Each structure stands twice: as C-alpha cells, then as structure tokens.
Amino acid sequence: MNDDPAEGCLLCGATWGSYSAPVQGRSERFCCDACARFYLLAIEEARRQSGWERVDRLF
C-alpha cells in the first residue's frame, strides 16, 4: 500500500488500489475502475458543456 497522498486515486485519494486509465492523453492512477469511469465521465461532461478542448482539473 502506498501511503503517499500524491500517489493516491485521482478522484477519491484512496491509496489501496492500483488501477490506471488514460485521461486526456496521460496515464492517471485510480483506486478502481469505478473511480476511473466516473472521472472520465466528469471530464467528458465538463468539456461538452464548456466547449473547452481540455480540462486541467475537476476539483
């Protein structure tokens, strides 16, 4: 288990998982596929509603 918060899940901060997924061209770390799917959905929705090509961060 990684106790470094900088290495935690991009969405919830959990350090117990090791799931990675591509987000806007970069491989990002998540604790599970549910967090990865939700994060990707939130990015897609933010881009759709704002018209932005890229979202730098959600929170």
N, CA, C and O atoms as a Tripos MOL2 file, in Angstrom:
@<TRIPOS>MOLECULE
protein
  236   235    59     0     0
PROTEIN
NO_CHARGES

@<TRIPOS>ATOM
      1 N           0.8460   -1.1850    0.0000 N.3       1 MET1
      2 CA          0.0000    0.0000    0.0000 C.3       1 MET1
      3 C           0.8850    1.2400    0.0000 C.2       1 MET1
      4 O           1.8560    1.3250    0.7520 O.2       1 MET1
      5 N           0.5450    2.1770   -0.8340 N.am      2 ASN2
      6 CA          1.3110    3.4140   -0.9480 C.3       2 ASN2
      7 C           0.6710    4.4670   -0.0520 C.2       2 ASN2
      8 O          -0.5000    4.8050   -0.2280 O.2       2 ASN2
      9 N           1.4320    4.9840    0.9040 N.am      3 ASP3
     10 CA          0.8970    5.9790    1.8370 C.3       3 ASP3
     11 C           1.1200    7.4140    1.3840 C.2       3 ASP3
     12 O           0.7540    8.3470    2.0990 O.2       3 ASP3
     13 N           1.7100    7.6080    0.2170 N.am      4 ASP4
     14 CA          1.9680    8.9450   -0.3170 C.3       4 ASP4
     15 C           0.6940    9.4730   -0.9730 C.2       4 ASP4
     16 O           0.2710    8.9340   -1.9960 O.2       4 ASP4
     17 N           0.0630   10.5260   -0.4050 N.am      5 PRO5
     18 CA         -1.1810   11.0460   -0.9740 C.3       5 PRO5
     19 C          -1.0430   11.4890   -2.4220 C.2       5 PRO5
     20 O          -2.0190   11.4530   -3.1710 O.2       5 PRO5
     21 N           0.1440   11.9040   -2.8270 N.am      6 ALA6
     22 CA          0.3410   12.3340   -4.2110 C.3       6 ALA6
     23 C           0.1930   11.1590   -5.1690 C.2       6 ALA6
     24 O          -0.0220   11.3570   -6.3650 O.2       6 ALA6
     25 N           0.3050    9.9440   -4.6570 N.am      7 GLU7
     26 CA          0.1850    8.7500   -5.4860 C.3       7 GLU7
     27 C          -1.1930    8.1090   -5.3660 C.2       7 GLU7
     28 O          -1.4180    7.0290   -5.9130 O.2       7 GLU7
     29 N          -2.1160    8.7540   -4.6620 N.am      8 GLY8
     30 CA         -3.4390    8.1860   -4.4600 C.3       8 GLY8
     31 C          -4.3330    8.3220   -5.6770 C.2       8 GLY8
     32 O          -3.9450    8.8970   -6.6940 O.2       8 GLY8
     33 N          -5.5200    7.7890   -5.5550 N.am      9 CYS9
     34 CA         -6.5250    7.8400   -6.6200 C.3       9 CYS9
     35 C          -6.8020    9.2940   -7.0040 C.2       9 CYS9
     36 O          -6.9700   10.1530   -6.1390 O.2       9 CYS9
     37 N          -6.8460    9.5520   -8.2850 N.am     10 LEU10
     38 CA         -7.0690   10.9080   -8.7840 C.3      10 LEU10
     39 C          -8.4390   11.4520   -8.3650 C.2      10 LEU10
     40 O          -8.6000   12.6630   -8.2130 O.2      10 LEU10
     41 N          -9.4230   10.5740   -8.1770 N.am     11 LEU11
     42 CA        -10.7620   11.0270   -7.8050 C.3      11 LEU11
     43 C         -10.9600   11.0840   -6.2910 C.2      11 LEU11
     44 O         -11.3250   12.1290   -5.7500 O.2      11 LEU11
     45 N         -10.7210    9.9690   -5.6090 N.am     12 CYS12
     46 CA        -11.0600    9.9110   -4.1800 C.3      12 CYS12
     47 C          -9.8590    9.9580   -3.2440 C.2      12 CYS12
     48 O         -10.0270   10.1180   -2.0350 O.2      12 CYS12
     49 N          -8.6490    9.8200   -3.7840 N.am     13 GLY13
     50 CA         -7.4530    9.8890   -2.9610 C.3      13 GLY13
     51 C          -7.0510    8.5880   -2.2910 C.2      13 GLY13
     52 O          -6.0230    8.5360   -1.6160 O.2      13 GLY13
     53 N          -7.8470    7.5260   -2.4650 N.am     14 ALA14
     54 CA         -7.5190    6.2410   -1.8430 C.3      14 ALA14
     55 C          -6.1700    5.7330   -2.3330 C.2      14 ALA14
     56 O          -5.8130    5.9050   -3.4980 O.2      14 ALA14
     57 N          -5.4340    5.1090   -1.4330 N.am     15 THR15
     58 CA         -4.1140    4.5910   -1.7910 C.3      15 THR15
     59 C          -4.0940    3.0730   -1.8830 C.2      15 THR15
     60 O          -3.0320    2.4910   -2.1040 O.2      15 THR15
     61 N          -5.2300    2.4210   -1.7200 N.am     16 TRP16
     62 CA         -5.2550    0.9620   -1.6890 C.3      16 TRP16
     63 C          -5.3010    0.3130   -3.0650 C.2      16 TRP16
     64 O          -4.9860   -0.8720   -3.1730 O.2      16 TRP16
     65 N          -5.6710    1.0130   -4.1020 N.am     17 GLY17
     66 CA         -5.8100    0.3960   -5.4210 C.3      17 GLY17
     67 C          -4.6780    0.7620   -6.3540 C.2      17 GLY17
     68 O          -3.8360    1.6010   -6.0350 O.2      17 GLY17
     69 N          -4.6690    0.1280   -7.5010 N.am     18 SER18
     70 CA         -3.6190    0.4350   -8.4750 C.3      18 SER18
     71 C          -4.1570    0.3270   -9.9010 C.2      18 SER18
     72 O          -3.5330   -0.2930  -10.7620 O.2      18 SER18
     73 N          -5.2940    0.9230  -10.1370 N.am     19 TYR19
     74 CA         -5.9080    0.9150  -11.4640 C.3      19 TYR19
     75 C          -5.4370    2.1620  -12.2100 C.2      19 TYR19
     76 O          -5.4350    3.2540  -11.6430 O.2      19 TYR19
     77 N          -5.0450    2.0130  -13.4550 N.am     20 SER20
     78 CA         -4.6460    3.1880  -14.2320 C.3      20 SER20
     79 C          -5.4770    3.2520  -15.5030 C.2      20 SER20
     80 O          -5.8900    2.2270  -16.0460 O.2      20 SER20
     81 N          -5.7150    4.4760  -15.9670 N.am     21 ALA21
     82 CA         -6.5110    4.6910  -17.1730 C.3      21 ALA21
     83 C          -6.0120    5.9450  -17.8770 C.2      21 ALA21
     84 O          -5.5350    6.8770  -17.2300 O.2      21 ALA21
     85 N          -6.1220    5.9680  -19.2020 N.am     22 PRO22
     86 CA         -5.7180    7.1700  -19.9330 C.3      22 PRO22
     87 C          -6.7480    8.2880  -19.7590 C.2      22 PRO22
     88 O          -7.9470    8.0760  -19.9380 O.2      22 PRO22
     89 N          -6.2670    9.4630  -19.4110 N.am     23 VAL23
     90 CA         -7.1140   10.6430  -19.2540 C.3      23 VAL23
     91 C          -6.4760   11.7650  -20.0570 C.2      23 VAL23
     92 O          -5.3950   12.2480  -19.7180 O.2      23 VAL23
     93 N          -7.1450   12.1730  -21.1130 N.am     24 GLN24
     94 CA         -6.6640   13.2610  -21.9670 C.3      24 GLN24
     95 C          -5.2110   13.0500  -22.3940 C.2      24 GLN24
     96 O          -4.4100   13.9850  -22.3850 O.2      24 GLN24
     97 N          -4.8850   11.8210  -22.7650 N.am     25 GLY25
     98 CA         -3.5570   11.5270  -23.2790 C.3      25 GLY25
     99 C          -2.4990   11.1610  -22.2540 C.2      25 GLY25
    100 O          -1.3510   10.8980  -22.6140 O.2      25 GLY25
    101 N          -2.8740   11.1400  -20.9800 N.am     26 ARG26
    102 CA         -1.9170   10.7780  -19.9180 C.3      26 ARG26
    103 C          -2.4530    9.5970  -19.1280 C.2      26 ARG26
    104 O          -3.6610    9.4820  -18.9260 O.2      26 ARG26
    105 N          -1.5770    8.7340  -18.6880 N.am     27 SER27
    106 CA         -1.9760    7.6240  -17.8370 C.3      27 SER27
    107 C          -2.1060    8.1490  -16.4070 C.2      27 SER27
    108 O          -1.1460    8.6710  -15.8400 O.2      27 SER27
    109 N          -3.2950    8.0080  -15.8320 N.am     28 GLU28
    110 CA         -3.5500    8.5020  -14.4720 C.3      28 GLU28
    111 C          -3.8890    7.3360  -13.5550 C.2      28 GLU28
    112 O          -4.3730    6.2990  -14.0080 O.2      28 GLU28
    113 N          -3.6330    7.5110  -12.2660 N.am     29 ARG29
    114 CA         -3.8360    6.4520  -11.2740 C.3      29 ARG29
    115 C          -5.1740    6.6260  -10.5480 C.2      29 ARG29
    116 O          -5.5400    7.7230  -10.1270 O.2      29 ARG29
    117 N          -5.8780    5.5210  -10.4220 N.am     30 PHE30
    118 CA         -7.1420    5.4640   -9.6870 C.3      30 PHE30
    119 C          -7.1010    4.2470   -8.7710 C.2      30 PHE30
    120 O          -6.2470    3.3750   -8.9310 O.2      30 PHE30
    121 N          -8.0160    4.1860   -7.8160 N.am     31 CYS31
    122 CA         -8.0580    3.0180   -6.9360 C.3      31 CYS31
    123 C          -8.8170    1.8690   -7.5950 C.2      31 CYS31
    124 O          -8.5420    0.7020   -7.3170 O.2      31 CYS31
    125 N          -9.7740    2.1980   -8.4700 N.am     32 CYS32
    126 CA        -10.6050    1.1620   -9.0920 C.3      32 CYS32
    127 C         -11.1890    1.6840  -10.4020 C.2      32 CYS32
    128 O         -11.0930    2.8700  -10.7150 O.2      32 CYS32
    129 N         -11.7900    0.7800  -11.1520 N.am     33 ASP33
    130 CA        -12.3510    1.2040  -12.4350 C.3      33 ASP33
    131 C         -13.5800    2.0950  -12.2640 C.2      33 ASP33
    132 O         -13.8850    2.8910  -13.1520 O.2      33 ASP33
    133 N         -14.2910    1.9780  -11.1420 N.am     34 ALA34
    134 CA        -15.4590    2.8390  -10.9210 C.3      34 ALA34
    135 C         -15.0330    4.3050  -10.8040 C.2      34 ALA34
    136 O         -15.6670    5.1830  -11.3890 O.2      34 ALA34
    137 N         -13.9660    4.5700  -10.0540 N.am     35 CYS35
    138 CA        -13.4640    5.9460   -9.9320 C.3      35 CYS35
    139 C         -12.9510    6.4410  -11.2790 C.2      35 CYS35
    140 O         -13.1800    7.5940  -11.6440 O.2      35 CYS35
    141 N         -12.2630    5.5830  -12.0160 N.am     36 ALA36
    142 CA        -11.7460    5.9700  -13.3330 C.3      36 ALA36
    143 C         -12.8950    6.3160  -14.2750 C.2      36 ALA36
    144 O         -12.8410    7.3340  -14.9660 O.2      36 ALA36
    145 N         -13.9280    5.4860  -14.3100 N.am     37 ARG37
    146 CA        -15.0700    5.7450  -15.2020 C.3      37 ARG37
    147 C         -15.7910    7.0290  -14.8200 C.2      37 ARG37
    148 O         -16.1590    7.8110  -15.6960 O.2      37 ARG37
    149 N         -16.0010    7.2600  -13.5200 N.am     38 PHE38
    150 CA        -16.6760    8.4750  -13.0860 C.3      38 PHE38
    151 C         -15.8520    9.7080  -13.4420 C.2      38 PHE38
    152 O         -16.3940   10.7040  -13.9220 O.2      38 PHE38
    153 N         -14.5420    9.6430  -13.2090 N.am     39 TYR39
    154 CA        -13.6650   10.7760  -13.5180 C.3      39 TYR39
    155 C         -13.6940   11.0790  -15.0170 C.2      39 TYR39
    156 O         -13.8060   12.2380  -15.4160 O.2      39 TYR39
    157 N         -13.5930   10.0440  -15.8410 N.am     40 LEU40
    158 CA        -13.6330   10.2380  -17.2970 C.3      40 LEU40
    159 C         -14.9740   10.8220  -17.7390 C.2      40 LEU40
    160 O         -15.0160   11.6910  -18.6100 O.2      40 LEU40
    161 N         -16.0570   10.3530  -17.1460 N.am     41 LEU41
    162 CA        -17.3780   10.8880  -17.4630 C.3      41 LEU41
    163 C         -17.4730   12.3600  -17.0760 C.2      41 LEU41
    164 O         -18.0210   13.1650  -17.8290 O.2      41 LEU41
    165 N         -16.9430   12.7170  -15.9090 N.am     42 ALA42
    166 CA        -16.9700   14.1130  -15.4620 C.3      42 ALA42
    167 C         -16.1430   15.0010  -16.3940 C.2      42 ALA42
    168 O         -16.5550   16.1160  -16.7140 O.2      42 ALA42
    169 N         -14.9810   14.5120  -16.8290 N.am     43 ILE43
    170 CA        -14.1460   15.2640  -17.7750 C.3      43 ILE43
    171 C         -14.9030   15.4740  -19.0900 C.2      43 ILE43
    172 O         -14.9480   16.5860  -19.6170 O.2      43 ILE43
    173 N         -15.4920   14.4040  -19.6100 N.am     44 GLU44
    174 CA        -16.2400   14.4980  -20.8670 C.3      44 GLU44
    175 C         -17.3990   15.4870  -20.7520 C.2      44 GLU44
    176 O         -17.6330   16.2810  -21.6640 O.2      44 GLU44
    177 N         -18.1170   15.4390  -19.6430 N.am     45 GLU45
    178 CA        -19.2610   16.3370  -19.4470 C.3      45 GLU45
    179 C         -18.8040   17.7880  -19.3130 C.2      45 GLU45
    180 O         -19.4340   18.6860  -19.8710 O.2      45 GLU45
    181 N         -17.7250   18.0260  -18.5840 N.am     46 ALA46
    182 CA        -17.1930   19.3890  -18.4450 C.3      46 ALA46
    183 C         -16.7670   19.9320  -19.8060 C.2      46 ALA46
    184 O         -17.0230   21.0940  -20.1220 O.2      46 ALA46
    185 N         -16.1240   19.0980  -20.6040 N.am     47 ARG47
    186 CA        -15.7040   19.5280  -21.9460 C.3      47 ARG47
    187 C         -16.9210   19.8120  -22.8300 C.2      47 ARG47
    188 O         -16.9430   20.7950  -23.5710 O.2      47 ARG47
    189 N         -17.9260   18.9470  -22.7440 N.am     48 ARG48
    190 CA        -19.1270   19.1140  -23.5700 C.3      48 ARG48
    191 C         -19.8660   20.4040  -23.2230 C.2      48 ARG48
    192 O         -20.2690   21.1500  -24.1160 O.2      48 ARG48
    193 N         -20.0430   20.6670  -21.9360 N.am     49 GLN49
    194 CA        -20.8130   21.8380  -21.5270 C.3      49 GLN49
    195 C         -20.0500   23.1470  -21.6770 C.2      49 GLN49
    196 O         -20.6520   24.1930  -21.9210 O.2      49 GLN49
    197 N         -18.7350   23.0960  -21.5330 N.am     50 SER50
    198 CA        -17.9460   24.3300  -21.5970 C.3      50 SER50
    199 C         -17.4350   24.6410  -22.9990 C.2      50 SER50
    200 O         -17.1450   25.7920  -23.3240 O.2      50 SER50
    201 N         -17.3280   23.6020  -23.8260 N.am     51 GLY51
    202 CA        -16.7490   23.7870  -25.1480 C.3      51 GLY51
    203 C         -15.2310   23.7850  -25.1330 C.2      51 GLY51
    204 O         -14.5920   23.9870  -26.1650 O.2      51 GLY51
    205 N         -14.6550   23.5560  -23.9570 N.am     52 TRP52
    206 CA        -13.1980   23.5240  -23.8340 C.3      52 TRP52
    207 C         -12.6510   22.2690  -24.4910 C.2      52 TRP52
    208 O         -13.2950   21.2200  -24.4930 O.2      52 TRP52
    209 N         -11.4610   22.3920  -25.0440 N.am     53 GLU53
    210 CA        -10.7920   21.2410  -25.6390 C.3      53 GLU53
    211 C         -10.1690   20.3550  -24.5640 C.2      53 GLU53
    212 O         -10.0610   19.1400  -24.7300 O.2      53 GLU53
    213 N          -9.7620   20.9790  -23.4600 N.am     54 ARG54
    214 CA         -9.0750   20.2500  -22.3880 C.3      54 ARG54
    215 C          -9.5330   20.7880  -21.0280 C.2      54 ARG54
    216 O          -9.7740   21.9850  -20.8730 O.2      54 ARG54
    217 N          -9.6480   19.8970  -20.0590 N.am     55 VAL55
    218 CA         -9.9760   20.2690  -18.6830 C.3      55 VAL55
    219 C          -8.7370   19.9960  -17.8400 C.2      55 VAL55
    220 O          -8.2700   18.8590  -17.7840 O.2      55 VAL55
    221 N          -8.1990   21.0190  -17.1860 N.am     56 ASP56
    222 CA         -6.9700   20.8560  -16.3990 C.3      56 ASP56
    223 C          -7.2040   20.1250  -15.0840 C.2      56 ASP56
    224 O          -6.3620   19.3350  -14.6570 O.2      56 ASP56
    225 N          -8.3340   20.3790  -14.4430 N.am     57 ARG57
    226 CA         -8.6490   19.6950  -13.1900 C.3      57 ARG57
    227 C         -10.1370   19.8300  -12.9130 C.2      57 ARG57
    228 O         -10.8040   20.7210  -13.4390 O.2      57 ARG57
    229 N         -10.6450   18.9350  -12.0810 N.am     58 LEU58
    230 CA        -12.0630   18.9690  -11.7270 C.3      58 LEU58
    231 C         -12.2850   19.6190  -10.3730 C.2      58 LEU58
    232 O         -13.2810   20.3160  -10.1810 O.2      58 LEU58
    233 N         -11.3840   19.4050   -9.4390 N.am     59 PHE59
    234 CA        -11.5850   19.8910   -8.0760 C.3      59 PHE59
    235 C         -10.4940   20.8370   -7.6800 C.2      59 PHE59
    236 O         -10.4980   21.3500   -6.5600 O.2      59 PHE59
@<TRIPOS>BOND
     1     1     2 1
     2     2     3 1
     3     3     4 2
     4     3     5 am
     5     5     6 1
     6     6     7 1
     7     7     8 2
     8     7     9 am
     9     9    10 1
    10    10    11 1
    11    11    12 2
    12    11    13 am
    13    13    14 1
    14    14    15 1
    15    15    16 2
    16    15    17 am
    17    17    18 1
    18    18    19 1
    19    19    20 2
    20    19    21 am
    21    21    22 1
    22    22    23 1
    23    23    24 2
    24    23    25 am
    25    25    26 1
    26    26    27 1
    27    27    28 2
    28    27    29 am
    29    29    30 1
    30    30    31 1
    31    31    32 2
    32    31    33 am
    33    33    34 1
    34    34    35 1
    35    35    36 2
    36    35    37 am
    37    37    38 1
    38    38    39 1
    39    39    40 2
    40    39    41 am
    41    41    42 1
    42    42    43 1
    43    43    44 2
    44    43    45 am
    45    45    46 1
    46    46    47 1
    47    47    48 2
    48    47    49 am
    49    49    50 1
    50    50    51 1
    51    51    52 2
    52    51    53 am
    53    53    54 1
    54    54    55 1
    55    55    56 2
    56    55    57 am
    57    57    58 1
    58    58    59 1
    59    59    60 2
    60    59    61 am
    61    61    62 1
    62    62    63 1
    63    63    64 2
    64    63    65 am
    65    65    66 1
    66    66    67 1
    67    67    68 2
    68    67    69 am
    69    69    70 1
    70    70    71 1
    71    71    72 2
    72    71    73 am
    73    73    74 1
    74    74    75 1
    75    75    76 2
    76    75    77 am
    77    77    78 1
    78    78    79 1
    79    79    80 2
    80    79    81 am
    81    81    82 1
    82    82    83 1
    83    83    84 2
    84    83    85 am
    85    85    86 1
    86    86    87 1
    87    87    88 2
    88    87    89 am
    89    89    90 1
    90    90    91 1
    91    91    92 2
    92    91    93 am
    93    93    94 1
    94    94    95 1
    95    95    96 2
    96    95    97 am
    97    97    98 1
    98    98    99 1
    99    99   100 2
   100    99   101 am
   101   101   102 1
   102   102   103 1
   103   103   104 2
   104   103   105 am
   105   105   106 1
   106   106   107 1
   107   107   108 2
   108   107   109 am
   109   109   110 1
   110   110   111 1
   111   111   112 2
   112   111   113 am
   113   113   114 1
   114   114   115 1
   115   115   116 2
   116   115   117 am
   117   117   118 1
   118   118   119 1
   119   119   120 2
   120   119   121 am
   121   121   122 1
   122   122   123 1
   123   123   124 2
   124   123   125 am
   125   125   126 1
   126   126   127 1
   127   127   128 2
   128   127   129 am
   129   129   130 1
   130   130   131 1
   131   131   132 2
   132   131   133 am
   133   133   134 1
   134   134   135 1
   135   135   136 2
   136   135   137 am
   137   137   138 1
   138   138   139 1
   139   139   140 2
   140   139   141 am
   141   141   142 1
   142   142   143 1
   143   143   144 2
   144   143   145 am
   145   145   146 1
   146   146   147 1
   147   147   148 2
   148   147   149 am
   149   149   150 1
   150   150   151 1
   151   151   152 2
   152   151   153 am
   153   153   154 1
   154   154   155 1
   155   155   156 2
   156   155   157 am
   157   157   158 1
   158   158   159 1
   159   159   160 2
   160   159   161 am
   161   161   162 1
   162   162   163 1
   163   163   164 2
   164   163   165 am
   165   165   166 1
   166   166   167 1
   167   167   168 2
   168   167   169 am
   169   169   170 1
   170   170   171 1
   171   171   172 2
   172   171   173 am
   173   173   174 1
   174   174   175 1
   175   175   176 2
   176   175   177 am
   177   177   178 1
   178   178   179 1
   179   179   180 2
   180   179   181 am
   181   181   182 1
   182   182   183 1
   183   183   184 2
   184   183   185 am
   185   185   186 1
   186   186   187 1
   187   187   188 2
   188   187   189 am
   189   189   190 1
   190   190   191 1
   191   191   192 2
   192   191   193 am
   193   193   194 1
   194   194   195 1
   195   195   196 2
   196   195   197 am
   197   197   198 1
   198   198   199 1
   199   199   200 2
   200   199   201 am
   201   201   202 1
   202   202   203 1
   203   203   204 2
   204   203   205 am
   205   205   206 1
   206   206   207 1
   207   207   208 2
   208   207   209 am
   209   209   210 1
   210   210   211 1
   211   211   212 2
   212   211   213 am
   213   213   214 1
   214   214   215 1
   215   215   216 2
   216   215   217 am
   217   217   218 1
   218   218   219 1
   219   219   220 2
   220   219   221 am
   221   221   222 1
   222   222   223 1
   223   223   224 2
   224   223   225 am
   225   225   226 1
   226   226   227 1
   227   227   228 2
   228   227   229 am
   229   229   230 1
   230   230   231 1
   231   231   232 2
   232   231   233 am
   233   233   234 1
   234   234   235 1
   235   235   236 2
@<TRIPOS>SUBSTRUCTURE
     1 MET1         2 RESIDUE 1 A MET
     2 ASN2         6 RESIDUE 1 A ASN
     3 ASP3        10 RESIDUE 1 A ASP
     4 ASP4        14 RESIDUE 1 A ASP
     5 PRO5        18 RESIDUE 1 A PRO
     6 ALA6        22 RESIDUE 1 A ALA
     7 GLU7        26 RESIDUE 1 A GLU
     8 GLY8        30 RESIDUE 1 A GLY
     9 CYS9        34 RESIDUE 1 A CYS
    10 LEU10       38 RESIDUE 1 A LEU
    11 LEU11       42 RESIDUE 1 A LEU
    12 CYS12       46 RESIDUE 1 A CYS
    13 GLY13       50 RESIDUE 1 A GLY
    14 ALA14       54 RESIDUE 1 A ALA
    15 THR15       58 RESIDUE 1 A THR
    16 TRP16       62 RESIDUE 1 A TRP
    17 GLY17       66 RESIDUE 1 A GLY
    18 SER18       70 RESIDUE 1 A SER
    19 TYR19       74 RESIDUE 1 A TYR
    20 SER20       78 RESIDUE 1 A SER
    21 ALA21       82 RESIDUE 1 A ALA
    22 PRO22       86 RESIDUE 1 A PRO
    23 VAL23       90 RESIDUE 1 A VAL
    24 GLN24       94 RESIDUE 1 A GLN
    25 GLY25       98 RESIDUE 1 A GLY
    26 ARG26      102 RESIDUE 1 A ARG
    27 SER27      106 RESIDUE 1 A SER
    28 GLU28      110 RESIDUE 1 A GLU
    29 ARG29      114 RESIDUE 1 A ARG
    30 PHE30      118 RESIDUE 1 A PHE
    31 CYS31      122 RESIDUE 1 A CYS
    32 CYS32      126 RESIDUE 1 A CYS
    33 ASP33      130 RESIDUE 1 A ASP
    34 ALA34      134 RESIDUE 1 A ALA
    35 CYS35      138 RESIDUE 1 A CYS
    36 ALA36      142 RESIDUE 1 A ALA
    37 ARG37      146 RESIDUE 1 A ARG
    38 PHE38      150 RESIDUE 1 A PHE
    39 TYR39      154 RESIDUE 1 A TYR
    40 LEU40      158 RESIDUE 1 A LEU
    41 LEU41      162 RESIDUE 1 A LEU
    42 ALA42      166 RESIDUE 1 A ALA
    43 ILE43      170 RESIDUE 1 A ILE
    44 GLU44      174 RESIDUE 1 A GLU
    45 GLU45      178 RESIDUE 1 A GLU
    46 ALA46      182 RESIDUE 1 A ALA
    47 ARG47      186 RESIDUE 1 A ARG
    48 ARG48      190 RESIDUE 1 A ARG
    49 GLN49      194 RESIDUE 1 A GLN
    50 SER50      198 RESIDUE 1 A SER
    51 GLY51      202 RESIDUE 1 A GLY
    52 TRP52      206 RESIDUE 1 A TRP
    53 GLU53      210 RESIDUE 1 A GLU
    54 ARG54      214 RESIDUE 1 A ARG
    55 VAL55      218 RESIDUE 1 A VAL
    56 ASP56      222 RESIDUE 1 A ASP
    57 ARG57      226 RESIDUE 1 A ARG
    58 LEU58      230 RESIDUE 1 A LEU
    59 PHE59      234 RESIDUE 1 A PHE
